[in-house]
Amino acid sequence: MVAARGEVKSIEALGHMLQRGRLVSGLTQRQLAGKLETDQKYVWAVESGKNTIILECIFAIMRETGVRMYMKIDFPSDDSVADVKDEPRG
């Protein structure tokens, strides 16, 4: 079952979708930060859509090249245990 889906057109929209994903997963910012080995302030900044040079560049490239980003948030299944730290990072 899908909790949310949509096109991500801005840094702010990306932050909002990431926040929704965290909430659907039942994690606090502090818990997610611990899994990512970072601090809560960083998670807050990303979710708040705070500009970073890299994200600004990514969205500028997307606009100029006609690339669209879509995200889908699934409700977590009872039989799966998500470990954010073990996810591939690109």
C-alpha positions, 0 to 999 in steps of 0.5 A, a space after each residue: 500500500 502506498 502512503 504518498 507519491 508525487 513529483 518532486 520539483 524543489 528542495 522543499 518538496 524533497 524535504 517534505 517527502 523525506 519527512 513523510 517517509 520518516 513519519 510513516 516509518 515511525 521514526 523521530 528525527 533523532 532516531 533517523 539521525 542515529 541510523 544515519 550516523 549524523 545529528 538531528 539538526 542535519 535531518 531537520 535541515 533536509 526535511 525543512 528544505 534548507 538549500 545546499 549547494 549540491 541540491 540547488 545544482 541537482 534541481 537546476 540540472 533537472 530543470 534545464 534538462 527536463 528531468 523529473 523526479 518522482 517519489 513513492 512512500 510505501 507503508 512499512 510491511 510487518 515482515 520487513 525491518 528497514 535498516 537505513 544505514 545498510 541502504 545503498 547510497 548511490 
